[in-house]
Amino acid sequence: MKQMKWLVIISFMLLLSSCGSGGAATTQGESSPEYVFRFAHEESPTSVQQSYAEAFKKRLEAKSDGEIKVEIYPVGQLGNAITQAELLKMGAVDFGIISPGNVGTIVPESQVMLLNFLFSDNMEVNKHVLNNSAALNDLLAESFREKGIKVLSYWTEGFNHWTSNKKLSEPSSFNGLKFRTMPSPLIVNSYEAYGANPTPIPYEQVYSGLQLNMIEGQTNPLFAIEQMKFYEVQQHLTLSKHSLYTTTTTMNPDRYNNLPKDVQNMIDETVNEMKDKAFDIQEEQNSNDLKIIKENSDDLTITELSDKQRAKFREAARPVQEAYKERTGEKGEKILEQLKEDIAEAEKEIKGETNIEQ
């Protein structure tokens, strides 16, 4: 199985290399760009990640005055999310949007981003943390570098929420629930802590799984719940804000280091500009998609967890932090404890007080 995976990856590399590595095909009379960057992401052509990639492409190409071209590859065109991460590590892809839920086996420490009820329920606080946290931008970034991935920035596609066939108001509500998760061991641990029956299945099979009652609930940001129409085959939407759907903009480190300084500067400037833009994209899309869900779901009950309910879930999720430390050792423990400090400091700075007990 592992040999087959590498054969597939090598085939992709041969296919990409046949398109050329220094420029793009042009019609007669047109000049070829000096740099052609391949940008792969984990979602569909109508997703938040696609919107981000398109905005990134527009900005970077404009800065270069025709010297740079960015080619965008949504998930599926070069394989699944894990294959794309491997292609980036090997240099067949230059830029990638890589999420902890898909690369937990490659960079185990990245699963800290998946812990439930760790981040704030205030998005401004989370924005400050993702942009400035030493735990993420120094310690965790180093773990990525050790695996051949350069993190350019962290950002979010919005809060994750729950859909289900029953009301989820406290941890015991999950008892025995067949709940779809991503394949990350830590996410599985999180729902085992609530008493659920975690069921990892591919994203594209979630709708049919819910429809056929093979699974009874799932978690995603609002844009995914709307676009994939999960709400059509569920009775409850719980606005839980239990975690952030976090992701990273990454680059192959050798590709970046071998670029001229002026090109590196253009990339760095674009990454910094996209830090605010990424939050604008997710806010607009998730807000609009919640309106669409409300307008098209007469039979769907939508509720929001209270502070008291969140406190119960937070307490139930706390043992999973210990599981994270056991899986990642001293390095992971250092990242988690620093991240908790960073979140608390951001709460003080943004809200004037720390109202989340870590």
SEVEX-566330 format. One record per atom (N, C-alpha, C): residue in one letter; x, y, z. Coordinates in steps of 0.2 Angstrom, whole numbers, plus 5000, padded with zeros to 4 digits. Layout:
% residues N
AXYZ/...
% end
This chain:
% residues 358
M500449945000/M500050005000/M500450065000/K501050065004/K501450125005/K501850134998/Q502050074995/Q502350074989/Q501950104983/M501350094983/M500850114978/M500750194979/K500750214985/K500650284987/K501250324983/W501850304984/W502450334981/W502450334974/L502150274971/L502150274964/L501650324961/V501150334965/V500650384963/V500950454963/I501350464968/I501650534969/I502150544964/I502550494962/I503050504957/I502750514950/S502150484949/S501850494943/S501650564942/F501350594948/F501150664948/F501750704946/M502350694950/M502950734948/M503150734941/L503150674938/L503250664931/L502850704927/L502150704928/L501650744925/L501750814925/L501950844931/L502050914932/L502650934929/S503150894929/S503850914926/S503750914919/S503350884916/S503250884909/S502950944906/C502650984911/C502351054909/C502951104910/G503551084912/G504051134913/G504151164920/S504751184922/S504851204928/S504951274929/G505151314923/G505351384924/G504851424921/G504451404917/G503951444914/G503351414911/A502851444908/A502251414906/A502251424898/A501851374895/A501751374888/A501351444886/T501651474881/T501351534879/T501151534871/T500751584869/T500651584862/T501151624859/Q501251624852/Q501751654849/Q501751734850/G502351764852/G502351834853/G502251854861/E502051804865/E501951814872/E502651794876/S502751834881/S503351824885/S503151774890/S503551724892/S503451674897/S503651704904/P503251694909/P503451724916/P504051694918/E504451724922/E505051704925/E504951644930/Y504451654934/Y504251604939/Y503551574938/V503451514938/V502851484938/V502751444945/F502351464949/F502251424956/F501551384956/R501651324958/R501051284958/R500751284965/F500151304966/F499851314973/F499251264973/A499351214978/A498851164979/A498451174985/H497851164985/H497451164992/H496951104992/E496651104998/E496251045000/E495551044999/E495251094996/E494551094995/E494351104988/S493651114987/S493351114980/S493451184977/P493351194971/P493451254967/P492951314970/T492451294974/T491951344977/T492051354984/S492651344987/S492751344994/S493151404996/V493151415003/V493551465006/V494251465004/Q494551405003/Q495251395001/Q495351414994/Q494851404990/Q494951424983/Q494951504983/S494451534987/S494451604987/S495051634989/Y495351604994/Y496051624997/Y496551624992/A496651564988/A497151554983/A497051604978/E496451614975/E496351664970/E496551734972/A496451754978/A496651824981/A497351824981/F497651774984/F498451764984/F498751774977/K498451734973/K498751734966/K498651804963/K498151834963/K498051904960/K498551954963/R498651954970/R499052004973/R499851984971/L500051924971/L500751904970/L500851924962/E500451904958/E500551914951/E500651994949/A500152024953/A500152104951/A500852134954/K501052104959/K501752134962/K502352124957/S502252064953/S502852044949/S502852074942/D502352114940/D502352144934/D502452094928/G502052034929/G502151984924/G502651934925/E503151944930/E503651894930/E503451834934/I502851834938/I502651774941/I501951754939/K501851684938/K501251654937/K501051604943/V500451604945/V500251554950/V499751514947/E499851444947/E499351394945/E499051364951/I498351364951/I497951344957/I497751274956/Y497851224960/Y497651154960/Y497151134966/P496551134965/P496051114970/P496151044972/V495851024977/V495950944979/V495650904974/G495950854972/G495750804967/G496150804961/Q496450864959/Q496750874953/Q497450844954/L497750844960/L498450814961/L498350764966/G497750734967/G497750684973/G497350714979/N497350674984/N496950704990/N497450744994/A497150775000/A497550825004/A498250795006/I498250735008/I498850705011/I499350695005/T499150674999/T499650674993/T499850744992/Q499450794992/Q499650864990/Q500250884995/A500150865001/A500650885006/A501350845005/E501250785003/E501850755001/E502250784995/L501850804990/L502050834984/L502450894986/L502150934990/L502450994992/L503150984996/K503150935000/K503750915003/K504350894998/M504150864993/M504550834988/M504750894983/G504450944983/G504551004978/G504151004972/A503750954971/A503250954965/A502751004965/V502651034971/V502151084972/V502551144976/D502451204975/D502751254978/D502451284984/F501751304983/F501351324989/F500851274990/G500551274996/G500051224998/G499651255004/I499051245004/I498651255010/I498551185014/I498851185020/I498851115023/I498551125030/S498051085032/S497751085038/S497951025043/P497951045049/P498150995054/P497750925054/G497150935052/G496750875052/G496950825047/N497350845042/N497550805037/N498250785037/V498650815041/V499350805041/V499650785048/G499150765053/G499350745060/G499850695060/T499850645055/T500350595055/T501050615052/I501050675049/I501650705046/I501950745051/V501550795054/V501750835059/V501350825065/P501450775070/P501050765075/P500850825080/E501350865081/E501250925085/E500750975082/S500550975076/S500051015073/S499351005076/Q499250945078/Q498650925081/Q498450965087/V498851005090/V498651055095/V498051095092/M498051115086/M497551155083/M496851125083/L496851055084/L496251025084/L495851015090/L496251035096/L495951025102/L495251065103/N494751025106/N494151065107/N494151105113/F493851165112/F493751215118/F494351235120/L494851245116/L495551275118/L495551345116/F495351365109/F495351435107/F494751475110/S494851535109/S494251585111/S493651575107/D493051595110/D492451605106/D492451675103/N492951715104/N492951775101/N493451775095/M493251785089/M493651775083/M494251835083/E494151885086/E494651935086/E495251915090/V495151885095/V495651855100/V496051795096/N495651755092/N495951705088/N496351725083/K496151785080/K496551815074/K497251835077/H497251865083/H497851895086/H498251835088/V497951775090/V498351715092/V498751685086/L498351675081/L498651645075/L499151685071/N499051755072/N499551795069/N500251805073/N500151805080/N500651825084/N500951775089/S500551715090/S500751665095/S501451635094/A501851645099/A502551615099/A502451535098/A501951505101/A501851435101/A501751415094/L501451445090/L501251425083/L501851455078/N502051515079/N502451545074/N503151535075/D503351505081/D504051485082/D504151415083/L503751385088/L503851315090/L503551265085/L502951275084/L502551235079/L502851245072/A503051305070/A503351315064/A503951275063/E504351265068/E504951225068/E504851155067/S504251125070/S504151055069/S503951045061/F503551095058/F503451085051/F504051095047/R504551135049/R505151145045/R505551075045/E505551045051/E505950985052/E505650925047/K505050935045/K504650885040/K504650915033/G505050965032/G505150995025/G504551035023/I504251075027/I503651115026/I503851185029/K503751235025/K503851305028/K503251335029/V503051355035/V502351385037/V502451465035/L502051485031/L502051565030/L501551595034/S501051565036/S500551595040/S500051545042/Y499651555048/Y499151525050/Y498451565050/W497951525048/W497351565047/W496751515048/T496151545048/T495551505050/T495051505045/E494651455043/E494051455039/E493451465043/G493451475049/G492951485054/G492851445059/F492351455064/F492251405069/F491951345066/N492151285069/N491751225068/N491151215072/H490651185070/H489951175073/H489751105072/W489251085075/W488951015075/W488251015071/T488150965067/T487550945065/T487350875067/S486750865068/S486650795071/S485850775071/N485650715072/N484950695072/N484650705079/K485050725084/K484750735091/K485150805094/K484750835098/K485050895101/K485650875105/L486150925104/L486850915108/L486950975113/S486650965119/S486651015124/S487251005129/E487450945130/E487950925135/E488350865133/P488950855136/P489350795134/P488950725133/S488450715138/S488150655138/S487650645132/S487550705129/S487050695123/S487450655117/F488050655117/F488450615112/F488450545113/N488250515119/N488350445121/N488050405115/G488550365113/G488350315107/G488250345101/L488250405100/L488150435093/L488650425088/K488450395082/K488950385077/K489150445074/F489650475075/F489850545074/F490450535069/R490350575063/R490950575058/R491450625060/T492050595059/T492650635061/T493150635055/M493650685055/M494250675051/M494650615054/P495150595050/P495550535052/P496050545058/S496150605060/S496550625065/S496450585072/P496950555074/P496850515081/P496650565086/L496850625086/L496650675092/L495950695091/I495650705085/I494950715084/I494550655087/V494750595085/V494450535087/V494350535095/N494950545098/N494950555105/N494450605108/S494450655105/S493950715107/S493250685108/Y493050655103/Y492350625103/Y492250565107/E492750525108/E492750475113/E492650505120/A492950555121/A492850585128/A492150605129/Y491750625124/Y491050635125/Y490650575125/G490950515124/G490550455124/G490250435117/A490450475112/A490250465105/A490550405102/N490350375096/N490650325093/N490950355086/P491550385087/P491850425081/P491950375075/T491750405069/T491750365063/T492150405058/P492750395057/P493150425051/P492950405044/I492650445040/I492450425033/I492650485029/P492750475022/P492950525018/P492450585017/Y492750645017/Y492250705017/Y491750695011/E491850675005/E491450665000/E490850615001/Q490950575006/Q490450525008/Q490050545014/V490150605017/V489750625023/V489050625021/Y488850665016/Y488150675015/Y487750605014/S487950565010/S487650495009/S487650455016/G488150465020/G488250435026/G487650455031/L487550525031/L487050555035/L486350535032/Q486250535026/Q485650515023/Q485450445024/L485950395024/L485750325025/L485850305033/N485950355037/N486050345044/N486550305046/M487050295042/M487750265043/M488050305049/I488050365048/I488250415053/I487650455055/E487750485062/E487150525064/E487350595066/G487950615064/G488150685066/G488850695063/Q489050765062/Q489650785059/Q489850855062/T490450875060/T490650935062/T491050975056/N490951035055/N491251075050/N491051145051/P491451195048/P491151265048/P490551275044/L490251325045/L489551335042/L489551335034/F490151365031/F490151365024/F490151295021/A490451245024/A490451175022/A489751145023/I489451155029/I488851135030/I488351155025/E488351215023/E487951235018/E488151215011/Q488751215009/Q488951195002/Q488851125001/M488951085006/M488851005005/M488150985007/K487751035009/K487051025011/K486950975016/F487350975021/F487350925027/F486650935031/Y486451005031/Y485851025035/Y485250995032/E485250975026/E484650945023/E484450875026/V485050835028/V484950775031/V485050765038/Q484950825042/Q485050825049/Q484450865052/Q484350855058/Q483850885062/Q484050945066/H484650945068/H484950995073/H485551025070/L485651095071/L486251125070/L486451155076/T486951145079/T487251175086/T487751215084/L487651285086/L488251335085/L488651325091/S489151285091/S489551265097/S490251305097/K490451325092/K491151355092/K491651315096/H491551245095/H492051205099/H492751205097/S492851225091/S493551225088/S493551275082/L494151285080/L494251325074/L494451275069/Y494251295063/Y494451255057/Y495051295055/T495651275057/T496251305056/T496651275050/T497051315047/T497451295041/T498051335041/T498551315036/T499151355035/T499251365028/T499551425027/T499851435020/T500551415020/T500751365016/T501451345017/T501851345010/M502451335010/M502851335004/M503451285005/N503651255000/N504251205000/N504851255002/P505151235007/P505751275010/P506351285005/D506451235001/D507051244996/D506851284991/R506251284989/R506051324983/R506051404986/Y505851414992/Y505851484994/Y506551504995/N506951464998/N507651485000/N508051494993/N507951464988/N508251474982/N508051534977/L507551564980/L507251624976/L507651684977/P507751734972/P508051794974/P507651834979/K508051874982/K507751914988/K507151954986/D507151984980/D506552024978/D505951984978/V506051924975/V505451874975/V505151854981/Q505651834986/Q505451814993/Q505051874996/N505351934995/N504951994998/N504252004995/M504151984989/M503451994986/M503051934989/I503351884990/I502951824993/I502751845001/D503251875004/D503151885011/D502651945012/E502651995007/E502152045007/E501452025006/T501451975001/T500751945000/T500451905005/V500851865009/V500651825014/V500451875020/N500751935021/N500551975026/N499852015025/E499852025018/E499152055016/E498552015017/M498751945016/M498251895016/M497951875023/K498351905028/K498151885035/K497551915037/D497451975035/D496752015036/D496251985031/K496451975025/K495951955020/K495651885021/A496051845024/A495851775026/A495251775030/F495351825036/F494751825040/F494151855037/D494251905033/D493651935029/D493351885025/I493751845022/I493451795017/I492951745021/Q493251715027/Q492851665031/Q492251705034/E492351765037/E491751795040/E491251805035/E491351835029/E490851845024/E490551785022/Q490951735020/Q490651665018/Q490251635023/N490451625029/N490151595034/N489451625036/S489451695037/S488851735038/S488351725033/N488551725027/N488051715021/N487751645021/D488251595022/D487951525022/D487551515028/L487551545034/L487151535039/L486451565037/K486451615034/K485751645031/K485451595026/I485851575022/I485551525017/I485251465020/I485651435025/I485351375029/I484751395033/K484651455036/K484051475039/K483451485034/E483651505028/E483151515023/E482851455020/N483251405020/N483151345016/N483051275021/S482951285027/S482851235032/S482351245037/D481651235035/D481151245039/D481151195045/D481351135044/D481351075049/D482051075053/L482451115052/L483151115056/L483051155062/T483251135068/T483251165074/T483951195075/I484051265076/I484651295076/I484751325083/T485251295087/T485351325094/T486051345095/E486251385100/E486851405102/E487051385109/L487651355110/L487851335116/L487951395121/S487651395127/S487751445132/S488451435135/D488651485139/D489251485142/D489351425147/K488751415150/K488751365155/K488851295152/Q488451285146/Q488551225142/Q489251215140/R489551265137/R490251265135/R490751245140/A490651265146/A491051255152/A491051175153/K490451145152/K490351075153/K490751035148/F490751055142/F491051025136/F491851035137/R492051095139/R492751105140/R493051065145/E492651045151/E492951005156/E492950935153/A492450915149/A492450845147/A493050835142/A493250895138/A493750885133/A494450895136/R494550915142/R495150925145/R495650865145/P495450805146/P495850745146/P496250735139/V495950765134/V496150755127/V496850795127/Q496950845131/Q497550885131/Q498150835133/E497950795138/E498450745141/E498650695135/A498150675131/A498250625126/A498750655121/Y498550725120/Y499050755115/Y499750755117/K499850775124/K500550775126/K500850705126/E500450655127/E500750585127/E500950565120/R500550595115/R500750575108/R501350615105/T501450675108/T501950715105/T502550735110/G502550705116/G503050715120/G503250785123/E503850795125/E504050855128/E503950915123/K504050905117/K503950955112/K503250985111/G502850935111/G502150945110/G501850985117/E502050955122/E501850985129/E502051065129/K502651075127/K502951145127/K502451185122/I502351165116/I501851195112/I501251215115/L500851165118/L500251165121/L500251225126/E500751215131/E500751255137/E500851335135/Q501251345130/Q501451405127/Q500851435124/L500451395120/L499851415116/L499351435121/K499251405127/K498751415132/K498951485135/E499551495136/E499751565138/E499651615133/D499751605127/D499651655121/D498951675121/I498451625121/I497751635121/I497551675127/A497751665133/A497551705139/A497851775138/E498451785136/E498651855135/E498251885129/A498051855124/A497651885119/A496951905122/E496751865126/E496051875129/E496151945133/K496651955137/K496752015141/K496852075136/E497252065131/E497352125126/E496752145122/I496352095120/I495752105115/I495152125119/K495052085125/K494452095128/K494552125135/G495152135137/G495252165144/G495252125150/E495052055148/E495052005154/E495051935151/T495251895155/T495351825153/T494751785156/N494251765151/N493651735153/N493551665151/I494151635149/I494151565147/I494651535152/E494351485156/E494851445160/E495151395156/Q495851395156/Q496151345152/Q496251285156/
% end
